[in-house]
């Protein structure tokens, strides 16, 4: 390997949101940050190479996207996920959250209910309430140590008039990789009630052995016709600062409406750096990803074993995908303020406090495992000592 995942690159004083905001947000610059979901690993060597080459041009003018860029996307999803995407289905947008927000705005009316499955990534709530829609919670159930969908209540929400659902596939923060059979049942209900499914699949490449990702739109042509898929290479290859993503929409009516709004907002232009980075990542970053997934899986195993031995009152949900670990800390406290005090003041660590993912997350913490192992071990040790 031409990279070392055990090495911590010093990101302080680099305008890093993850590292340089711990002081302003949590009150102490010495806090170890294992919160916001970017990696402390260098991006693939091929990505670094092409970004340096683009920088060395010295002129950063308007750029176009190329067929080679689109081919890298379609080739990746065919190869990794057995999903055939046509190039004209792909619409570039700055972020996955942009796709979520535009979809809520374009395909629902003011005051409409939009379904989400809580606890879930907090911008899901923001794009609903910020667009003056109502959050319709389809709370997930924990069954045998993992999340399951409540289909009975979901059908009630669909039947009562919800027009759109935000799906998190794989699920953040729970690390659940939804099986094909689960998604097929969801698609059956969505088709029955004519509900558009906006599927956030940004974690699709980050799944562990035995838990393959199923793109919701790949289930059938009928399912694809009601689906807007939000995707990006940024989570997979640690590129979030490049602000690049894409929506995949096979339905020509939905796609035309979405594409028109993207152009009206003038957020469609190609980035000088991003498209080249994505192309390099998809074409040359596969082995890097396999190495990272193996390392993150080992980190998860280390964390679960350490907590079982030293803090058995904490019950992790074993992640099937993502580089996130969702910890049930309700035996310590269900009060968010108490857990923040424990983390920031006593343990000097920053995990994500669970209530930000919805009221069902109170008493839970989300840990970012995408860091050198010694950093994870140090954070866990400090946290356990603070508990004691």
N, C-alpha and C positions, 0 to 999 in steps of 0.2 A: 504494500500500500504506500502511496505517496502522501499519506495524511496520518495523523496520530490522534485518535479519538480520546486518548487518555490525557492529552495535553490541554490545559486551560489557556486559551488565548485571552489576553487582558483587553476587555472591552470597555473598561471605565474611561470616561472622558473622550468617548467617540460618538457622542449623541445617541448612545444605545438606550432605547426605551426600557429594556429589561434591567440593565445595570445602573444607568445614570439617574433613574427615577426612584430608586429605593429610598434615598434620603428624603426627597420632597413628599413621596407618597406614604412612607412607613416610618419616617422620623429618625433614621439612623443609616448613614452611608455604609456601615460595615455589615449590614444585613446581607445574607446569602440569598440571591434571587433564583428561585425555582418556580416561577409563577407564569408570566406571559409566555405564550406558546411559540417561541422561536428556539432554535438549537444553539448550543455553545460549541458546535462542531463547524469547521470550515466547510464551505460549499464544495462540490466536486471540483477536482483540478481542471476539468474541461471548461467549467463555468468560469473559474477564476481567469483562465487563459483568454477566453473570448472577451470578457469584460475589460481586461487590461488592453487587449488589442483595440477595442472600440474607444477606450479612453485615449489611447495614443494617437488616434486620428487628429485630435486637437480641434476639431470642428464638430459641434453637437447640434446639427440642424435637424429639420424635420425628416422623419424616417417612414419607411413603408414596411408593411409585413409581406413576407414572401411565401411562395408555395412551399419552399423548404421548411419554413417555420410551421405551416399547417400540416405538412407531411409528418413532421416530428411528433405532433400531437396525435394525429390519427394512427400513426404507427405504434406509438406507445400504448394507446388504449386497446388496440387490436392485440398487441403482443401480451400485455400484462393482464387485461381484463376481458379479453374475448368480446370486445364491443366494437362494432364497425360504425365509425362516425364519418359522415360526409363533410367535406371541407366547408361547404356553404352553410352548414349548421352552426359554425363556430363564430361567436361574436366576442371580440376583446372588450373587456371592461377593467377598471383599475383594481377591483377587489371582489371577492366572493360576497361580502356584505353589500356591495353596490348592486349585485345581481338580486340579492334578497330584497333590498329596499325598492328597486325599480319594479320588481315583480308585484310586490304588495301594492304599490302605487298604480300600476298599469292595469292590473287584472282584478282589483276589488274596488268597491266604492267607499266613500267616507262612512264610518260607523260600522262597516262590515266586520264580522268575526273572522279571524285568521287563526288557524289551529297550529299549535306547537306542542312538542312532547317534552314536558319539563321533568327534571331539571335539564337545562340545555344552555348552550353557548349564549352569553348574555345579549349580544347584538340582535338575536332573534326577537327579543322583547322590544328593543329600541326601534327596529324597522317597522314594527306593528304600531306601537303607540306614537312614534314620531310621524307616521303617516295618518294619524287620527283614525286608526282602526282599533278593534277590540281584541285583546288576547283571549283566545279560547284554549284553555289548558287541557291537554290529554295526558295526564300525569302517568309516567312510567311506573311499573310495579317491579319490585325486586322479588324474583322467584329463583330459589336455589343459587343465590349468589350472583345473579346477573339481571339486567333490566329486561323486561318483557313489555310489549305493547298491550294496552287495555282496549281491545277492539270493540267491546260492547259500548263503552263510553264514546269511543271515536265515531262509531256509526251514529250515535245520538247527535254528536256535534255536526256531522255531515248532513244528517236528516233535518236538522234545525236551521240549515241555511248557510253554513260556512262554504265559501267558494274557493278557498285556497288554503293549503297546508304547507308549512315549512318543515321539511324532513331533515334530520341530521344523520347522515349515512356515510361512514361509521359515526357513532354517537360520541359527542363531546359534551360533558366530561366523563361519561361512564365507560368509554372504551369498548362499547358493544358494536360488533360487526354484524349487521342484520343479515340473517340467512335468506336465501332465495324464497323459501316457503313463506317466511314472515312478510317479505316485500310483496309477494304475489297476493297474499290476503289483503294487504293494504291497497294494492292496485285495484283489486276487485271492488272494494268499497268506493275508492275514488272514482272509478269509472261509473259505478252505479249511480252516484250522486253528482257526477260531472264536476268534480273538485280538481283544480289544478294543483299539482305537487311540485314545489320548488325544492329540489334535493341538493343540499349542501354536501358535496362529496370531496371536500378539500383534503380529508384524511384517507382517501381511497387507497393510496399506495402504501400506507403505513399499517399493514395488517400482519399478524403473526401466523406461523404455519398452522394449518388446519382451519383457518378462518379467512377464506377468500372473499374479496369484495365483489358484490353484485351491483352494478350500476342500475338504478331504478328504471331508467329509460331502456335498458337492454332486455327487460322482461318480455316485452312484446311490442308490436307496432302500435297497438291500442294504448298501452301504458306510455309509450314514448310520445303519443299525440297529446297527452295532458301533462307532460313533464318539461320543466326547465331545470337543467342540471348546472349547478355552479361549481366550477373546477378551477384549479390553479396548480402550477408546479411549485409554488412558493413554500408550502408546508413540507412537501416531500424533500426538496433539495435545499432548504434553508435560504430562501430568496425573498422573504416578505418585504424587505426594504426597497425592492424594485417595483412594488405596486403593480403587479400584473396578474390577470386572471382571465378566464373566458367562460361564457355561457354556451351551452350546447342545447339547441332547440330545433327539433326536427319538424314540428308543426309549422307550416309556412305562415299561417295567420298570426300565431303567437310570436314567431320570429320577426315578422315584418314590423309588428307593433313595438316590440322590444328594441329592434335595431334602429327604428326611427327616433325613439326617445334618446338612445345613446348618442346618435348623431346630433340631435338638437342640443343636447348638453355638451357636445364637443368633447366627449371623453373616449372617442374611438381611435384617436391617432396612435400610431405605434411609437413606443419608447425607443430612444436611441440605444439603450442597453438591454432592455428586458427581453425582447424577442430572441435576440442572439443567445442570451443566457438560458432561456427556456429550451431553445433548440439544442444547445449543447448538452443540457441536463438530460433531456429525453433520449438523445441519440448516443450519449457517451457516459451517462451517470448511473447505469444500472448496477454495476458492481459496487459502486460507492453506496448505493441505497441498500443493497443486500448486507453489506458490512455494518451499516448504521442500524438496520433492523435487528441484526444479531446482537449488537452491543446494547441496544435499548432493551431488548428482551432479557438480557443478562442483568441489566440494571433493575428491571422490574423484579426479577427473581431475588436479587440481593435485598431489595427494599422489603419485599413481602416476608422474607425469612427473618430479617433483622427486626421488623415490627412484631412478628409472631413470638420471637424470643424475648424482646425487651419491652414491648408495649402491647401485650395481647388484647387489651381493651379496644385497640384500633383494628377495625375490620376492613381490609381493602377489598374492592371489587376487582377481580383479576381481569386486566385489560386483554381484550382479544385483538385490539388494534389501537392506533394512535401512540404517541409517546407520553401519554398522560396516565396518572394513577389516581383513582378516586377513592379517598379514604373516609370511612365512616368513623367519625370521632365523637359521636353522640354520647358515648359512655363517659367522655371527659366533660363535654358541655354542648348544648344545642344553641347556646347564645353566641351570635357572631362576634360581639364585642369581646367576650371572654376568649374566644379562639384567636382573635387578632392580638389581644394582649399577650397571650401565651406565645404566639409566633414572633411578633415584632419586638416586644419588650424583653421577653425572657429567653427565648430560644435564638433570637437574632437570625431568623429565617423568614423568607416570604414564599409561602405557598398561596394559591388562590383560595380565598374564603368562600365557602360553598353557597351562601345565600345569594350571591351575585348571579347564580345560575337559576334562581327561582326559589320560592319558599320551601320547596322540597329539599333544597340543598343545605338548609340550615343544619349545622352540626357536622358538615362534611368539609374536607379540604382537597384541593386538586394539586398534585405534585407533577412538575415537569421533569421527566426522566432523561431528557436529551442533553446531558451534560457529562463531563468526565466523571468516572465512578467515584473518585476520591471526593469530589464536590458533593455528590449525593450522599455518600457515607457520612461526611462531616455534617451536613444539614440534618440528617436523620438522628445522628448522635446528639446534636445540640437540642433537637426537638424532644427527644426522649428524656434527656437530662432535665429539661424544663418541666416536663410532665411530672417527673419524680419529685 
